[in-house]
């Protein structure tokens, strides 16, 4: 049994929303942590039908619980009206709730009661390296970090089913887009832009839709937690910088599937892109789980001369991600240029070298060693 890092200790005193893409392990985690708590699973058709028709029945049942008790509702976005009952029970019976779902988009679109700040928001990411004994970088780069994909040998069919289920359940069922074919094409084109700066006009041209529609599609991916934007580090010191964001799917395995990548081998361009995606994925999860106020960004000069893959906070750390087994001076060009403008910044390269070393003032780390230090709080503050 894997031990997930996400802490839900806040529920001892507060209610919380637990969001996360499908199959990240939300339901499994909740059943492990709270095996004796009343659990309402709205994915079950009979349970859904019962409370969809009569939300007040949920309140009547919860009235039988002792004050201060906890209740879990899974897939809460399927019946937004239940949140009014939750609100009343929190106020009048002091009940605590864990409200679980794949995203809050539908709730916001329907004007549902989001409890007016009375519930803490938590997000469960895919697995991270610190949760996996004997973590395998190559397996993660190829298959991604969703539990059902990483933990089996050949998950290609599961990946195919996952993307299909997402389109069916999140897009068709909630009617988030009008033209599913153009959205499917957009998802593939967005995968081509993975880890690249977004050019909305070019993507619109490739998809045969307007730039406005492309922006709406990206919003759908972001609000359903399927994709994320990495902003540009915009503080201008000496060199002018790009301000367009980069885009990443929430899990590298999704990108691999959409791009029809086969077995990724070290030394290839495709492996390098996937390797960068994986490390960014880990950095995003770390900052979220540690509840850090530091933001993650990237740095790219306007003349395209220099780039750094990840900037932590206000230039506290700069991280270059290179799937190379030998880092040379050319790999450090962007880091050194960034350091000229931010001399106190600590510089890292995440690589495929076998041993850590210091090279021209830059810390070179094998990926597994870097990730161990990351999750022990030695790269970005204390965890």
C-alpha positions in Angstrom: 0.0 0.0 0.0 1.4 3.4 -1.1 1.6 6.2 1.5 0.4 9.4 -0.1 2.0 12.6 1.0 -1.0 14.9 0.8 -2.0 15.8 4.3 -5.7 16.0 5.2 -5.2 16.9 8.9 -7.1 20.2 8.4 -10.3 18.1 8.4 -9.9 17.8 12.2 -11.2 21.3 12.5 -12.5 22.3 9.1 -14.3 21.0 6.1 -12.5 20.7 2.8 -12.8 20.2 -0.9 -10.5 17.5 -2.3 -10.1 18.0 -6.1 -7.9 16.1 -8.5 -8.1 14.5 -12.0 -9.7 11.1 -12.3 -7.7 8.1 -11.1 -5.2 10.1 -9.1 -6.4 8.0 -6.1 -8.8 10.4 -4.3 -11.3 7.7 -3.4 -8.7 5.2 -2.4 -7.0 7.7 -0.1 -10.2 8.7 1.6 -11.2 5.1 2.3 -7.8 4.4 3.7 -7.7 7.4 6.0 -11.4 7.4 7.0 -12.7 3.8 6.8 -15.6 4.4 9.3 -16.8 7.8 8.1 -20.3 7.9 6.3 -19.4 7.8 2.6 -21.7 9.0 -0.2 -20.5 7.9 -3.6 -22.4 9.8 -6.3 -20.8 7.6 -9.1 -23.2 4.9 -8.0 -26.3 5.3 -10.1 -28.8 4.4 -7.4 -27.1 6.8 -4.9 -27.0 9.6 -7.5 -30.7 9.1 -8.5 -31.8 9.1 -4.9 -30.2 12.4 -3.9 -30.6 14.1 -7.2 -34.4 13.8 -6.9 -34.5 14.6 -3.2 -31.4 16.5 -1.8 -33.3 17.1 1.5 -33.0 13.3 2.3 -29.3 13.8 2.6 -29.9 16.5 5.3 -32.4 14.3 7.1 -29.9 11.4 7.3 -27.1 13.6 8.5 -29.3 15.0 11.2 -29.0 11.6 12.9 -25.2 12.1 13.3 -23.6 13.5 16.4 -22.6 17.1 16.2 -19.0 17.5 14.9 -19.2 14.3 12.9 -17.5 13.9 9.5 -19.2 13.0 6.2 -17.6 12.3 2.8 -19.3 13.0 -0.5 -17.5 11.7 -3.5 -18.0 13.3 -7.0 -19.9 16.1 -5.4 -20.0 18.1 -8.6 -22.6 15.7 -10.0 -25.3 17.1 -7.6 -24.5 20.8 -7.0 -27.7 21.3 -5.0 -26.3 19.0 -2.2 -23.9 21.9 -1.3 -26.8 23.9 0.1 -27.6 21.0 2.4 -23.9 20.8 3.3 -23.8 24.5 4.1 -26.8 24.2 6.4 -25.4 21.2 8.2 -22.1 22.9 8.8 -23.8 25.9 10.2 -26.5 24.3 12.3 -25.0 20.9 13.2 -21.3 21.7 13.2 -20.7 18.7 10.8 -17.4 18.5 8.9 -17.3 17.4 5.3 -14.8 16.2 2.8 -16.2 17.1 -0.6 -14.4 15.2 -3.4 -14.5 15.6 -7.1 -12.6 16.0 -10.4 -13.0 19.8 -10.6 -15.1 22.7 -9.4 -15.8 23.9 -13.0 -19.3 22.6 -13.1 -20.1 23.9 -9.7 -19.0 27.4 -10.6 -20.8 27.3 -14.0 -24.1 26.4 -12.3 -23.7 29.0 -9.5 -23.5 26.3 -6.9 -22.9 27.1 -3.2 -19.1 26.9 -2.7 -19.6 27.4 1.0 -18.3 31.0 1.1 -14.7 30.1 2.1 -15.9 27.7 4.8 -14.0 24.8 3.2 -10.3 24.5 2.6 -9.2 23.5 -0.9 -6.8 20.5 -1.4 -5.6 18.9 -4.7 -4.4 15.3 -5.1 -1.8 15.1 -7.8 -0.6 11.9 -9.5 1.9 9.9 -7.6 5.2 11.6 -6.8 8.6 10.0 -6.6 8.7 10.2 -2.8 5.6 8.0 -2.6 7.1 5.1 -4.6 9.7 2.7 -3.2 12.5 2.0 -5.8 11.2 4.9 -8.0 12.1 4.3 -11.7 12.7 7.5 -13.8 12.4 5.7 -17.1 9.1 4.1 -16.1 7.7 7.4 -15.0 8.9 9.2 -18.2 7.2 6.5 -20.3 4.0 5.8 -18.5 3.4 8.8 -16.3 2.5 8.8 -12.6 -1.2 7.9 -12.4 -1.3 4.9 -10.0 -3.0 2.6 -12.5 -0.5 3.4 -15.2 2.8 3.6 -13.3 2.3 0.4 -11.3 1.7 -2.0 -14.2 4.1 -3.0 -17.0 2.3 -2.0 -20.2 -0.4 0.6 -19.5 -0.9 1.7 -23.1 -4.5 0.4 -23.2 -5.3 1.9 -19.9 -3.9 5.3 -21.1 -6.1 5.0 -24.2 -9.2 4.2 -22.1 -8.3 7.0 -19.7 -8.2 9.7 -22.4 -11.4 8.3 -23.9 -13.2 8.3 -20.5 -12.1 11.8 -19.8 -13.6 13.0 -23.1 -16.8 11.1 -22.5 -17.3 11.9 -18.8 -15.8 15.4 -18.4 -16.6 16.9 -21.8 -19.7 15.2 -23.1 -21.5 14.6 -19.8 -21.0 18.2 -18.7 -21.5 19.7 -22.2 -18.4 21.9 -21.7 -17.7 22.3 -25.5 -20.0 22.3 -28.5 -17.8 20.5 -31.0 -16.2 17.4 -29.5 -14.2 16.6 -32.8 -12.5 20.0 -32.8 -11.8 19.7 -29.0 -10.2 16.3 -29.6 -8.0 17.8 -32.3 -7.2 20.6 -30.0 -6.0 18.2 -27.2 -3.6 16.6 -29.7 -2.2 20.0 -30.8 -1.9 21.2 -27.2 0.2 18.1 -26.6 2.5 19.2 -29.4 2.9 22.5 -27.4 3.6 20.7 -24.2 6.6 22.4 -22.4 6.6 25.1 -25.1 5.4 28.7 -24.9 1.8 29.0 -26.0 1.0 30.7 -29.4 -2.8 30.8 -29.4 -3.0 32.0 -33.0 -0.9 29.2 -34.3 -2.8 26.6 -32.4 -6.1 28.0 -33.6 -4.9 27.8 -37.2 -3.8 24.1 -36.7 -7.2 23.3 -35.1 -9.3 25.2 -37.6 -11.0 27.3 -34.9 -10.7 30.9 -33.6 -8.1 32.1 -31.0 -11.0 32.8 -28.7 -12.2 29.2 -28.9 -8.6 27.9 -28.3 -8.4 30.1 -25.1 -11.8 28.6 -24.0 -10.5 25.1 -24.6 -7.3 25.8 -22.6 -9.6 27.1 -19.8 -11.5 23.8 -19.9 -8.3 21.8 -19.5 -7.1 24.1 -16.7 -10.4 24.2 -14.7 -10.9 20.4 -15.0 -7.3 20.0 -13.7 -6.2 18.2 -16.9 -3.7 20.9 -17.8 -1.7 23.6 -16.2 0.0 26.8 -17.3 3.5 27.6 -16.2 3.9 31.4 -16.2 6.9 33.3 -17.4 9.2 34.9 -14.9 8.4 38.5 -15.8 10.8 40.6 -13.6 13.0 42.5 -16.1 16.5 43.4 -14.9 18.8 43.7 -17.8 17.4 41.5 -20.6 13.8 41.8 -21.9 11.9 38.6 -21.4 9.0 36.6 -23.0 5.7 36.7 -21.1 3.7 34.0 -22.9 3.1 31.0 -20.6 4.0 27.4 -21.2 1.5 24.6 -21.0 1.7 21.1 -19.5 -0.8 18.3 -19.2 -1.1 17.3 -15.5 0.7 14.0 -16.2 3.4 13.2 -18.7 1.7 9.9 -19.6 -1.3 11.8 -21.1 1.0 13.8 -23.3 2.8 10.6 -24.4 -0.5 9.0 -25.4 -1.8 12.0 -27.3 1.5 12.3 -29.3 1.5 8.6 -30.0 5.0 8.2 -28.6 6.3 4.7 -28.5 8.8 3.4 -26.0 11.0 6.5 -25.1 14.7 5.9 -25.1 17.3 8.0 -23.4 19.2 10.2 -25.8 16.2 11.0 -28.0 14.5 14.4 -28.2 11.2 12.9 -27.2 12.7 11.5 -24.0 14.2 14.9 -23.2 10.8 16.6 -23.5 9.1 13.9 -21.3 11.9 14.1 -18.8 11.5 17.8 -18.4 7.7 17.4 -18.1 8.2 14.8 -15.3 10.4 17.1 -13.2 8.1 20.1 -13.6 5.2 17.8 -12.5 7.2 16.9 -9.4 8.0 20.6 -8.6 4.4 21.6 -9.0 3.2 18.9 -6.7 5.9 19.7 -4.1 5.0 23.3 -3.9 1.3 22.5 -3.6 1.7 19.7 -0.9 4.1 21.8 1.1 1.6 24.7 1.0 4.5 27.0 -0.1 3.8 30.6 -1.1 6.6 30.3 -3.7 5.5 30.3 -7.3 7.0 28.3 -10.1 7.8 29.9 -13.4 10.3 29.8 -16.3 12.6 32.3 -17.8 13.0 33.0 -21.5 14.7 36.1 -23.0 12.9 38.0 -25.8 15.7 37.4 -28.3 15.5 33.6 -27.6 19.2 33.6 -26.5 18.7 32.2 -23.0 16.1 30.1 -21.2 15.9 28.4 -17.8 13.3 25.6 -17.4 12.1 26.5 -13.8 12.5 29.5 -11.5 11.4 29.0 -7.9 9.9 32.0 -6.1 11.6 35.4 -6.6 14.7 34.0 -8.1 15.6 31.8 -5.1 16.5 28.9 -7.3 16.9 28.3 -11.0 16.6 24.8 -12.3 17.7 23.5 -15.8 16.4 20.1 -16.7 18.6 18.1 -19.1 18.1 14.4 -20.0 21.9 14.1 -20.6 24.4 11.7 -18.9 27.1 14.3 -19.2 26.5 18.0 -18.5 28.8 20.4 -20.3 29.3 24.2 -20.3 26.8 24.7 -23.1 24.0 23.3 -20.9 24.7 26.1 -18.3 24.4 29.1 -20.6 20.8 30.0 -19.5 21.6 29.5 -15.8 24.7 31.6 -15.9 22.9 34.4 -17.8 20.1 34.3 -15.2 22.6 34.4 -12.4 24.2 37.6 -13.9 20.8 39.3 -13.1 20.1 37.4 -9.9 23.5 36.7 -8.2 22.0 35.2 -5.0 20.1 32.6 -7.0 21.1 29.0 -6.4 21.6 27.0 -9.6 20.7 23.4 -10.3 20.8 21.0 -13.2 18.6 17.9 -13.1 20.3 15.3 -15.2 20.9 11.6 -16.0 24.4 11.7 -14.7 25.3 8.9 -12.2 26.7 11.1 -9.4 26.2 14.6 -8.1 28.9 17.2 -8.7 29.6 20.9 -8.6 30.5 22.3 -12.0 31.3 26.0 -12.6 29.3 26.9 -9.5 26.2 24.9 -10.6 25.0 21.9 -8.7 24.6 18.9 -11.1 22.2 16.3 -9.7 21.1 12.9 -11.0 17.3 13.0 -11.2 16.6 10.5 -8.4 19.0 12.3 -6.1 17.5 15.7 -6.9 14.0 14.4 -6.3 15.0 12.9 -2.9 16.4 16.2 -1.9 13.4 18.1 -3.2 11.0 16.0 -1.1 13.2 16.2 2.0 13.0 20.0 1.8 16.6 20.6 0.7 15.9 22.3 -2.6 12.9 24.5 -1.8 12.7 25.2 1.9 11.4 22.9 4.6 8.6 20.4 3.9 
